[in-house]
Amino acid sequence: MENPLKIAVDFDGTIVEHRYPAIGKEILFAFDTLRALQKQKHLLILWTYRTGKELDEAVEFCRQNGVEFYAVNRSYPEEVFDEIYSSRKIEADIFIDDRNIGGMLGWGEIYHLINPNEQPDLQKELNSLPRKRPFLQRLLGI
């Protein structure tokens, strides 16, 4: 990708269901989409309310699901927060958060908004689906 984006992603309610301080179940296609964006060389930033042990658990959960973040709760890895000279606001091109006006979009829709020129190959998708034999063939054991 010529111009990778910095994408800040919330955790609770965005990557996983809200169960804070526990970790909820993955939201459908969250990790698939994040891995695809990572593969395209976009810089992913975990941007979450979590701190301490809960933050470490969230980062590890994402790592176990194949997502490594460029930075966590900061604009770049080396950033040191200083209340006098720094803002808590993350510098990013896109923010993905369940608290957006209008609510959380589905991860498939998010992917296509970031990659508007990518068209799914419908035939490839259809060929990848498991094939079932027609009903009568299954019924008669043919």
N, C-alpha and C positions, 0 to 999 in steps of 0.2 A: 504494500500500500504506500503510495507516494506521500500522502499527508495523514499520518495516523492521528486519531482524535484522542484527547484525554477524556475518559469517561468515568465519572464518579457514580458509584453504585451503592445504594443503601443495602443493608443486610436483612433485618427483620421486616417482614411484610413485602419484601421485594425479591430477594433470593430464596428465602424460606418463609413459611407461615409464621405469623406472630406467636411466639411462645416465650418471649423474654422473661427471665434470664436464660431459660432453656433454649435449645435450638429446635425450631419447628421443622416440619417436613419440607423438602425442596418444592418450590413452586414450579409447576410444569414448564419444562424447557429452559429454565434459568441457567443451569450449568452448560447445557448444550449451546446456548446462545453466547454465553460468556467465553467458552472455549473457542467458538468460531471467531468471535471478535478479537480474542487474544492471538489466534492464528493469523489474523489479518494485520497484526502488529499494532493494534490500538493499545493505548496505555490505560489499564484498568486501575482505578483507585477505589478501595473499599472506604466508604464514607458512612460512618455509623455512629450512633449514640453510645455503643458499647465501649467499655474501657477495661483495663486490667485483665483478670482471668477470663471474663466473658468475651472480651475482644480476642484474646489469644485462642479461645475455643472456636470462635467464628472463623478466624484466619485459617486455623488448622482444618476445620470442616471443609472450607473451600479448597484448600490444598489437596485434601483427600479426594475431592471431586474434580481435580484437574485444573483448578484455577489458581494462578499465582498473581498477586497484585503488584503493580508497579510501586504503589505507595499505599499506606493505611492511615486514614484520618489526617492526611497532609497532602499538599500539592505535589511534592516530589520527595523521594526517599530521604534526602539529607536535610529536609526542612526541620528546623527546631522552633517550636512554638514559643514566642515571647509576647506576652500580653501588651507590652508597650509598643513594639514594632511590627507585630504580626496580626493578621486577621484570622479568625477561626474559619472564615469562608474559604472553601477549597477552590483553587483555580482549575476549572475544567471546561471543556467544550460542551459537554452534555451531562446532565444529571438524570439518573434513573432512580425513581423513588416512588413508593406507594402513596406518598402524601402529595403528589402532584395535583394541581387543579384538574378535576375530571377523573382522578383516580389512576390506578396502575393499568397501563396497557398490557396486553399479553406479550410474552417474550418473542413470539414470532413476528408480531407487528413491530416491536422495537427493532428487531433485526432488519426488517425490510425498510423501516424509516432511515436507518443508518446506511443501508445498502440499497438505495432505490433503483439502481440499474440492474440489479441481480434478479433474474427471472428464474423461478424454479423450473426444473426439467420434469414436467408432469409424467412423461413416459417412464423416465428413470424411477420416479417415485412409485408409479403403479407397478413396475417390474419388481421393485423391492418388497412389495407386500406379499405375505404368504398366500400361496394359491390353494384354493379349496376346490375339490372335485364337485361337479354338479350334484344336487341333492339326490336325484334318483340313483346315480352311481354310488354315492355313499350308502344309501339305503339298501341297495341290492348287493353291495360289496364288490362291485365291478371295478 
